[in-house]
């Protein structure tokens, strides 16, 4: 199939992924509870609430953490939904305002008695989320999680500043930023929470483990960018996307950039799989926990691919057709009044 000038073909990332997928058995109950929790704060305008529902974050969680028990699954749903709220807010904020919003979460997580009386603070401190998360996190995993949040907030601020200036980074600088502002590392922190493990820092410092880790993170980021490109370009916010970065820096057409993403994701998948045979041993107990963590990384990679086509978040009502044909027809730019940038978050 030859796409027309307003179309492009996606790379077949699902065909290139040999990893097993699945859905968490607690999906229906946990998703309903988490959605009711987030909606109880009335943080969305009607249009954004519809986008939130159609995106089905809980479905992504059910695939990314298919192995989690109910309590852990519910908490992961709450966290990913909270991230959605933060992402929606920060997408429309200046760097300074995004920093203030990010610090609300960080302070509320770190200090049980801290409260600035904002809705975002209340959501973070709410017992269903914070207490469940902090009670089951090990000390080393907790420290990594909070460091990742700080890095995430800093990267979101950088993204907001770049958006204000209309600046597009070079490829290497963008990859570094995207690893952080995607929140994928934050979500991977929850793998230890779900399995009840607390890996030694030396594991996360080992070059072979890091090769596996970064391959998984990049697979999620690059897949997300190619799938979300049409939606983002229609809203005029495609600067934070590897497709735009490749087109600008490598002087590629949209189709060439899409093909590049496909080839690179194949390289990443090969690296993710082959590097596992080169892992050292940290002892039987730790080795078992490392294997669980890598399993969790694989669930994120495969789960993100599956979820991207089973909801309307990226491809609207045509999501199943796009999955079958891989053909994306670019949407026209939305008028300013259609973007609905209002938010009730304080």
LUMMIVO-632751 format. One record per residue (C-alpha): residue in three letters; chain; residue number from 1; x, z, y. Coordinates in Angstrom, 3 decimals, always signed. Layout:
BEGIN
residu, chaine, num, u, w, v
ALA, A, NUM, X, Z, Y $
...
//
This chain:
BEGIN
residu, chaine, num, u, w, v
UNK, A, 1, +0.000, +0.000, +0.000 $
UNK, A, 2, +1.376, -1.018, +3.398 $
UNK, A, 3, +0.269, +1.332, +6.176 $
UNK, A, 4, -0.893, -0.039, +9.516 $
UNK, A, 5, +0.680, +0.944, +12.830 $
UNK, A, 6, -1.440, +4.102, +13.101 $
UNK, A, 7, -0.795, +5.216, +9.527 $
UNK, A, 8, +2.043, +6.492, +7.376 $
UNK, A, 9, +2.603, +7.349, +3.732 $
UNK, A, 10, +3.485, +10.889, +2.734 $
UNK, A, 11, +6.275, +11.506, +0.241 $
UNK, A, 12, +4.896, +12.517, -3.159 $
UNK, A, 13, +6.268, +16.051, -3.110 $
UNK, A, 14, +3.922, +17.241, -5.852 $
UNK, A, 15, +5.275, +14.640, -8.271 $
UNK, A, 16, +8.813, +15.804, -7.483 $
UNK, A, 17, +7.989, +19.475, -8.184 $
UNK, A, 18, +8.316, +20.565, -11.838 $
UNK, A, 19, +7.367, +24.172, -11.081 $
UNK, A, 20, +4.245, +25.799, -12.522 $
UNK, A, 21, +1.329, +26.688, -10.274 $
UNK, A, 22, -1.685, +28.937, -10.607 $
UNK, A, 23, -4.225, +31.071, -8.792 $
UNK, A, 24, -4.274, +34.856, -8.572 $
UNK, A, 25, -7.121, +36.288, -10.701 $
UNK, A, 26, -8.080, +38.618, -7.820 $
UNK, A, 27, -8.587, +35.749, -5.385 $
UNK, A, 28, -12.366, +35.924, -4.858 $
UNK, A, 29, -12.607, +39.669, -4.235 $
UNK, A, 30, -9.351, +40.067, -2.313 $
UNK, A, 31, -9.981, +37.024, -0.119 $
UNK, A, 32, -13.493, +38.139, +0.796 $
UNK, A, 33, -12.302, +41.628, +1.756 $
UNK, A, 34, -9.361, +40.369, +3.814 $
UNK, A, 35, -11.449, +37.780, +5.641 $
UNK, A, 36, -14.064, +40.413, +6.475 $
UNK, A, 37, -11.284, +42.692, +7.739 $
UNK, A, 38, -9.777, +40.096, +10.090 $
UNK, A, 39, -13.194, +38.943, +11.318 $
UNK, A, 40, -14.248, +42.518, +12.093 $
UNK, A, 41, -11.921, +42.428, +15.108 $
UNK, A, 42, -13.642, +39.362, +16.569 $
UNK, A, 43, -10.319, +37.826, +17.608 $
UNK, A, 44, -11.316, +34.152, +17.389 $
UNK, A, 45, -13.425, +31.854, +19.479 $
UNK, A, 46, -16.020, +29.969, +17.432 $
UNK, A, 47, -13.831, +26.881, +17.088 $
UNK, A, 48, -10.768, +28.821, +15.988 $
UNK, A, 49, -12.826, +30.869, +13.563 $
UNK, A, 50, -13.952, +27.623, +11.948 $
UNK, A, 51, -10.325, +26.456, +11.747 $
UNK, A, 52, -9.362, +29.814, +10.226 $
UNK, A, 53, -12.055, +29.539, +7.550 $
UNK, A, 54, -11.302, +25.905, +6.702 $
UNK, A, 55, -7.592, +26.664, +6.428 $
UNK, A, 56, -8.233, +29.326, +3.785 $
UNK, A, 57, -5.062, +31.372, +4.188 $
UNK, A, 58, -6.207, +33.549, +1.298 $
UNK, A, 59, -6.119, +30.531, -0.998 $
UNK, A, 60, -2.484, +29.982, -0.051 $
UNK, A, 61, -1.773, +33.633, -0.819 $
UNK, A, 62, -3.521, +33.351, -4.183 $
UNK, A, 63, -1.118, +30.574, -5.138 $
UNK, A, 64, +2.034, +31.947, -3.522 $
UNK, A, 65, +1.550, +35.405, -5.078 $
UNK, A, 66, -0.343, +34.413, -8.215 $
UNK, A, 67, +1.308, +37.286, -10.131 $
UNK, A, 68, +0.350, +40.112, -7.723 $
UNK, A, 69, -1.938, +42.993, -8.709 $
UNK, A, 70, -5.099, +43.442, -6.662 $
UNK, A, 71, -3.753, +45.943, -4.118 $
UNK, A, 72, -0.626, +43.900, -3.458 $
UNK, A, 73, -2.635, +40.673, -3.313 $
UNK, A, 74, -5.081, +42.120, -0.802 $
UNK, A, 75, -2.222, +43.370, +1.375 $
UNK, A, 76, -0.510, +39.972, +1.277 $
UNK, A, 77, -3.790, +38.362, +2.357 $
UNK, A, 78, -4.017, +40.773, +5.274 $
UNK, A, 79, -0.438, +40.064, +6.307 $
UNK, A, 80, -0.738, +36.272, +6.160 $
UNK, A, 81, -4.012, +36.465, +8.102 $
UNK, A, 82, -2.289, +38.662, +10.675 $
UNK, A, 83, +0.477, +36.074, +10.915 $
UNK, A, 84, -2.172, +33.413, +11.525 $
UNK, A, 85, -3.505, +35.466, +14.442 $
UNK, A, 86, +0.001, +35.923, +15.871 $
UNK, A, 87, +0.815, +32.224, +15.424 $
UNK, A, 88, -2.385, +31.161, +17.159 $
UNK, A, 89, -1.633, +33.493, +20.084 $
UNK, A, 90, +2.058, +32.626, +20.468 $
UNK, A, 91, +1.432, +28.862, +20.274 $
UNK, A, 92, -0.214, +29.164, +23.673 $
UNK, A, 93, +2.095, +31.762, +25.239 $
UNK, A, 94, +5.232, +31.664, +27.340 $
UNK, A, 95, +8.403, +33.076, +25.792 $
UNK, A, 96, +7.951, +36.347, +27.683 $
UNK, A, 97, +4.371, +36.803, +26.528 $
UNK, A, 98, +5.257, +35.912, +22.918 $
UNK, A, 99, +7.969, +38.609, +23.012 $
UNK, A, 100, +5.435, +41.210, +24.150 $
UNK, A, 101, +3.017, +40.267, +21.368 $
UNK, A, 102, +5.760, +40.323, +18.739 $
UNK, A, 103, +6.951, +43.747, +19.848 $
UNK, A, 104, +3.436, +45.119, +19.372 $
UNK, A, 105, +3.634, +44.349, +15.647 $
UNK, A, 106, +7.211, +45.604, +15.289 $
UNK, A, 107, +6.529, +48.917, +17.033 $
UNK, A, 108, +3.283, +49.468, +15.148 $
UNK, A, 109, +5.039, +48.858, +11.817 $
UNK, A, 110, +8.038, +51.032, +12.593 $
UNK, A, 111, +6.323, +53.973, +14.250 $
UNK, A, 112, +3.157, +55.339, +12.689 $
UNK, A, 113, +2.027, +57.077, +15.900 $
UNK, A, 114, +2.820, +54.208, +18.295 $
UNK, A, 115, -0.216, +52.551, +19.851 $
UNK, A, 116, -0.663, +50.493, +23.029 $
UNK, A, 117, -4.429, +50.287, +22.359 $
UNK, A, 118, -4.383, +46.485, +22.036 $
UNK, A, 119, -6.375, +44.800, +19.296 $
UNK, A, 120, -3.183, +43.450, +17.737 $
UNK, A, 121, -1.803, +46.980, +17.533 $
UNK, A, 122, -5.007, +48.241, +15.929 $
UNK, A, 123, -4.935, +45.449, +13.359 $
UNK, A, 124, -1.320, +46.185, +12.454 $
UNK, A, 125, -1.794, +49.935, +12.176 $
UNK, A, 126, -5.083, +49.737, +10.298 $
UNK, A, 127, -4.767, +51.761, +7.076 $
UNK, A, 128, -5.763, +48.984, +4.688 $
UNK, A, 129, -2.738, +47.007, +5.799 $
UNK, A, 130, +0.099, +49.163, +7.094 $
UNK, A, 131, -0.198, +52.099, +4.701 $
UNK, A, 132, -0.478, +49.911, +1.628 $
UNK, A, 133, +2.492, +47.840, +2.689 $
UNK, A, 134, +4.827, +50.646, +3.698 $
UNK, A, 135, +3.970, +52.934, +0.781 $
UNK, A, 136, +5.020, +50.398, -1.865 $
UNK, A, 137, +7.996, +48.803, -0.126 $
UNK, A, 138, +11.438, +50.066, -1.222 $
UNK, A, 139, +13.862, +51.165, +1.523 $
UNK, A, 140, +16.160, +48.125, +1.306 $
UNK, A, 141, +13.244, +45.707, +1.087 $
UNK, A, 142, +11.577, +47.430, +4.062 $
UNK, A, 143, +14.746, +47.083, +6.139 $
UNK, A, 144, +14.972, +43.385, +5.282 $
UNK, A, 145, +11.304, +42.881, +6.107 $
UNK, A, 146, +11.623, +44.464, +9.554 $
UNK, A, 147, +14.831, +42.542, +10.304 $
UNK, A, 148, +13.061, +39.334, +9.330 $
UNK, A, 149, +10.205, +40.187, +11.671 $
UNK, A, 150, +12.633, +40.714, +14.561 $
UNK, A, 151, +14.295, +37.385, +13.826 $
UNK, A, 152, +10.890, +35.736, +13.483 $
UNK, A, 153, +9.749, +37.051, +16.863 $
UNK, A, 154, +12.980, +35.921, +18.527 $
UNK, A, 155, +12.572, +32.437, +17.057 $
UNK, A, 156, +8.930, +32.209, +18.153 $
UNK, A, 157, +10.055, +33.074, +21.677 $
UNK, A, 158, +12.681, +30.335, +21.497 $
UNK, A, 159, +10.005, +27.924, +20.276 $
UNK, A, 160, +7.753, +28.846, +23.199 $
UNK, A, 161, +10.588, +28.332, +25.684 $
UNK, A, 162, +11.453, +24.949, +24.168 $
UNK, A, 163, +7.782, +23.966, +24.370 $
UNK, A, 164, +7.685, +24.950, +28.053 $
UNK, A, 165, +10.721, +22.738, +28.748 $
UNK, A, 166, +9.588, +19.878, +26.512 $
UNK, A, 167, +12.960, +20.057, +24.725 $
UNK, A, 168, +13.596, +18.760, +21.181 $
UNK, A, 169, +16.523, +20.319, +19.293 $
UNK, A, 170, +19.075, +18.415, +17.242 $
UNK, A, 171, +18.532, +18.393, +13.469 $
UNK, A, 172, +20.916, +21.210, +12.505 $
UNK, A, 173, +19.760, +23.522, +15.296 $
UNK, A, 174, +16.144, +22.811, +14.430 $
UNK, A, 175, +16.628, +23.611, +10.728 $
UNK, A, 176, +18.100, +26.986, +11.675 $
UNK, A, 177, +15.206, +27.726, +14.038 $
UNK, A, 178, +12.534, +26.451, +11.647 $
UNK, A, 179, +13.701, +28.718, +8.843 $
UNK, A, 180, +12.858, +31.639, +11.098 $
UNK, A, 181, +9.816, +30.597, +13.145 $
UNK, A, 182, +7.955, +29.308, +10.075 $
UNK, A, 183, +7.526, +32.939, +8.881 $
UNK, A, 184, +8.470, +31.769, +5.377 $
UNK, A, 185, +11.247, +34.357, +5.173 $
UNK, A, 186, +8.795, +37.073, +6.151 $
UNK, A, 187, +6.410, +35.972, +3.418 $
UNK, A, 188, +9.252, +35.873, +0.894 $
UNK, A, 189, +9.982, +39.503, +1.789 $
UNK, A, 190, +6.641, +40.355, +0.180 $
UNK, A, 191, +7.863, +39.128, -3.207 $
UNK, A, 192, +9.718, +42.413, -3.704 $
UNK, A, 193, +6.645, +44.319, -2.546 $
UNK, A, 194, +4.475, +42.562, -5.145 $
UNK, A, 195, +6.909, +43.080, -8.015 $
UNK, A, 196, +7.807, +46.640, -7.010 $
UNK, A, 197, +11.523, +45.843, -6.788 $
UNK, A, 198, +14.190, +46.759, -4.243 $
UNK, A, 199, +17.141, +44.420, -4.688 $
UNK, A, 200, +20.627, +45.473, -3.599 $
UNK, A, 201, +21.841, +43.883, -0.373 $
UNK, A, 202, +24.766, +42.353, -2.259 $
UNK, A, 203, +22.318, +40.032, -4.055 $
UNK, A, 204, +21.100, +38.617, -0.731 $
UNK, A, 205, +24.704, +38.173, +0.384 $
UNK, A, 206, +25.837, +36.184, -2.665 $
UNK, A, 207, +26.376, +32.453, -1.940 $
UNK, A, 208, +24.688, +31.221, -5.128 $
UNK, A, 209, +21.601, +33.351, -4.556 $
UNK, A, 210, +21.529, +32.178, -0.936 $
UNK, A, 211, +21.707, +28.542, -2.074 $
UNK, A, 212, +18.574, +29.112, -4.178 $
UNK, A, 213, +16.895, +31.109, -1.426 $
UNK, A, 214, +17.513, +28.605, +1.374 $
UNK, A, 215, +16.502, +25.678, -0.826 $
UNK, A, 216, +13.128, +27.342, -1.425 $
UNK, A, 217, +12.658, +28.263, +2.235 $
UNK, A, 218, +13.503, +24.744, +3.375 $
UNK, A, 219, +11.205, +23.195, +0.753 $
UNK, A, 220, +8.276, +25.134, +2.182 $
UNK, A, 221, +9.242, +24.384, +5.798 $
UNK, A, 222, +9.799, +20.654, +5.351 $
UNK, A, 223, +6.636, +20.213, +3.282 $
UNK, A, 224, +4.649, +22.104, +5.896 $
UNK, A, 225, +6.035, +19.906, +8.666 $
UNK, A, 226, +5.286, +16.572, +7.039 $
UNK, A, 227, +1.777, +17.698, +6.083 $
UNK, A, 228, +0.981, +19.190, +9.490 $
UNK, A, 229, +2.500, +16.410, +11.589 $
UNK, A, 230, -0.731, +14.483, +12.180 $
UNK, A, 231, -2.662, +17.587, +13.195 $
UNK, A, 232, +0.127, +18.697, +15.539 $
UNK, A, 233, +0.683, +15.312, +17.173 $
UNK, A, 234, -3.036, +15.073, +17.930 $
UNK, A, 235, -2.799, +18.403, +19.777 $
UNK, A, 236, +0.412, +17.499, +21.579 $
UNK, A, 237, +2.454, +20.283, +19.903 $
UNK, A, 238, +4.604, +18.305, +17.461 $
UNK, A, 239, +7.934, +19.282, +19.042 $
UNK, A, 240, +8.403, +22.085, +16.520 $
UNK, A, 241, +8.349, +19.700, +13.558 $
UNK, A, 242, +11.160, +18.136, +11.543 $
UNK, A, 243, +9.387, +14.754, +11.674 $
UNK, A, 244, +9.594, +14.642, +15.482 $
UNK, A, 245, +13.181, +15.913, +15.389 $
UNK, A, 246, +14.232, +13.208, +12.920 $
UNK, A, 247, +12.526, +10.439, +14.869 $
UNK, A, 248, +14.210, +11.492, +18.111 $
UNK, A, 249, +17.690, +12.342, +16.825 $
UNK, A, 250, +18.071, +9.793, +14.034 $
UNK, A, 251, +16.075, +7.065, +15.830 $
UNK, A, 252, +13.690, +6.714, +12.888 $
UNK, A, 253, +10.180, +5.354, +12.736 $
UNK, A, 254, +7.450, +7.710, +11.572 $
UNK, A, 255, +7.499, +6.141, +8.096 $
UNK, A, 256, +11.287, +6.343, +7.894 $
UNK, A, 257, +11.143, +10.011, +8.886 $
UNK, A, 258, +8.538, +10.650, +6.189 $
UNK, A, 259, +10.724, +8.919, +3.603 $
UNK, A, 260, +13.700, +10.982, +4.761 $
UNK, A, 261, +11.715, +14.187, +4.279 $
UNK, A, 262, +10.825, +13.104, +0.750 $
UNK, A, 263, +14.426, +12.345, -0.206 $
UNK, A, 264, +15.699, +15.594, +1.275 $
UNK, A, 265, +13.021, +17.641, -0.502 $
UNK, A, 266, +14.099, +16.071, -3.795 $
UNK, A, 267, +17.667, +17.196, -3.066 $
UNK, A, 268, +16.436, +20.679, -2.243 $
UNK, A, 269, +14.428, +20.882, -5.471 $
UNK, A, 270, +17.454, +19.808, -7.506 $
UNK, A, 271, +19.537, +22.462, -5.769 $
UNK, A, 272, +16.911, +25.176, -6.310 $
UNK, A, 273, +16.819, +24.497, -10.044 $
UNK, A, 274, +20.483, +23.778, -10.793 $
UNK, A, 275, +21.940, +26.714, -8.847 $
UNK, A, 276, +20.062, +29.204, -11.005 $
UNK, A, 277, +22.429, +28.504, -13.888 $
UNK, A, 278, +25.359, +29.598, -11.695 $
UNK, A, 279, +24.070, +33.053, -10.773 $
UNK, A, 280, +26.414, +35.956, -11.563 $
UNK, A, 281, +25.279, +39.100, -13.345 $
UNK, A, 282, +24.574, +42.332, -11.513 $
UNK, A, 283, +23.593, +44.163, -14.696 $
UNK, A, 284, +20.548, +43.806, -16.933 $
UNK, A, 285, +18.094, +45.637, -14.685 $
UNK, A, 286, +19.049, +43.875, -11.456 $
UNK, A, 287, +19.296, +40.501, -13.208 $
UNK, A, 288, +15.693, +40.898, -14.350 $
UNK, A, 289, +14.582, +41.681, -10.808 $
UNK, A, 290, +16.536, +38.717, -9.427 $
UNK, A, 291, +14.771, +36.466, -11.948 $
UNK, A, 292, +11.420, +37.822, -10.765 $
UNK, A, 293, +12.341, +37.168, -7.148 $
UNK, A, 294, +13.346, +33.581, -7.889 $
UNK, A, 295, +10.085, +33.165, -9.796 $
UNK, A, 296, +8.323, +34.342, -6.636 $
UNK, A, 297, +10.230, +31.794, -4.548 $
UNK, A, 298, +9.110, +29.061, -6.936 $
UNK, A, 299, +5.506, +30.207, -6.632 $
UNK, A, 300, +5.759, +29.832, -2.863 $
UNK, A, 301, +7.182, +26.310, -3.147 $
UNK, A, 302, +4.559, +25.076, -5.602 $
UNK, A, 303, +1.725, +27.120, -4.118 $
UNK, A, 304, +2.285, +25.687, -0.646 $
UNK, A, 305, +2.117, +22.128, -2.008 $
UNK, A, 306, -1.101, +22.758, -3.931 $
UNK, A, 307, -2.801, +24.609, -1.079 $
UNK, A, 308, -1.972, +21.909, +1.459 $
UNK, A, 309, -4.305, +19.478, -0.305 $
UNK, A, 310, -7.091, +21.781, -1.440 $
UNK, A, 311, -8.183, +22.909, +2.023 $
UNK, A, 312, -9.062, +21.071, +5.224 $
UNK, A, 313, -6.308, +22.662, +7.316 $
UNK, A, 314, -4.069, +19.590, +7.574 $
UNK, A, 315, -6.124, +16.577, +6.496 $
UNK, A, 316, -9.703, +17.601, +7.287 $
UNK, A, 317, -12.509, +16.330, +5.099 $
UNK, A, 318, -10.199, +13.603, +3.758 $
UNK, A, 319, -7.813, +16.076, +2.104 $
UNK, A, 320, -8.577, +14.995, -1.465 $
UNK, A, 321, -8.385, +11.317, -0.545 $
UNK, A, 322, -5.017, +11.879, +1.130 $
UNK, A, 323, -3.781, +13.729, -1.958 $
UNK, A, 324, -4.672, +10.704, -4.078 $
UNK, A, 325, -3.457, +7.920, -1.770 $
UNK, A, 326, -0.799, +9.775, +0.289 $
UNK, A, 327, -1.986, +7.664, +3.237 $
UNK, A, 328, -2.452, +9.462, +6.568 $
UNK, A, 329, -4.277, +7.838, +9.466 $
UNK, A, 330, -3.150, +9.337, +12.747 $
UNK, A, 331, -5.823, +11.117, +14.719 $
UNK, A, 332, -6.261, +10.355, +18.437 $
UNK, A, 333, -5.040, +12.909, +20.940 $
UNK, A, 334, -7.508, +15.707, +21.604 $
UNK, A, 335, -8.829, +16.148, +25.123 $
UNK, A, 336, -7.785, +19.427, +26.811 $
UNK, A, 337, -11.301, +20.847, +26.567 $
UNK, A, 338, -11.236, +20.236, +22.803 $
UNK, A, 339, -8.168, +22.368, +22.252 $
UNK, A, 340, -10.084, +25.589, +22.914 $
UNK, A, 341, -7.151, +27.701, +23.948 $
UNK, A, 342, -9.200, +30.829, +24.637 $
UNK, A, 343, -8.426, +33.965, +22.716 $
UNK, A, 344, -9.925, +37.420, +22.744 $
UNK, A, 345, -6.680, +39.122, +21.702 $
UNK, A, 346, -5.318, +41.593, +24.180 $
//
